[in-house]
Amino acid sequence: QVQLVESGGGLVQAGGSLRLSCAASGRGFSSYAMGWFRQAPGQEEREFVAAISWGGGSTYYADSVKGRFTISRDNAKNTVFLQMNDLKPEDTAAYYCAADSSIVVYTNAGPYDYWGQGIQVTVSS
């Protein structure tokens, strides 16, 4: 069992930056692929943002955030990060981190086993 807690969200102006953190507790964090997803008001499904393999050697990004967002992890601290630069109003959403126990890194929400409670990011124009 893995518990995930996000932090670092808030209100920022367009063009600004935020760094989200996701702290994990429980066993096996270093063996889990980790992902960030987001869900804007009115969206039915959570949208993939970024994912990282268990060792950090492979990263994946949605086209909409490529070049602006960076996912990273510190397995010694059981934490995954999402550095978000050049934020846009369309990035406004609740952001969720998720953990997946399989070797494959998925870019869709279905396979992820554990989810955080989510944290709000609001970008004003």
Sequence and secondary structure as in RCSB ss.txt:
>XXXX:A:sequence
QVQLVESGGGLVQAGGSLRLSCAASGRGFSSYAMGWFRQAPGQEEREFVAAISWGGGSTYYADSVKGRFTISRDN
AKNTVFLQMNDLKPEDTAAYYCAADSSIVVYTNAGPYDYWGQGIQVTVSS
>XXXX:A:secstr
 EEEEEE  EEEETT  EEEEEEEEETTGGGSEEEEEEE TT SS EEEEEE TTSS EEE TTTTTTEEEEEEG
GGTEEEEEE S  GGG EEEEEEEE SSS  SSSTT  EE   EEEEEE 
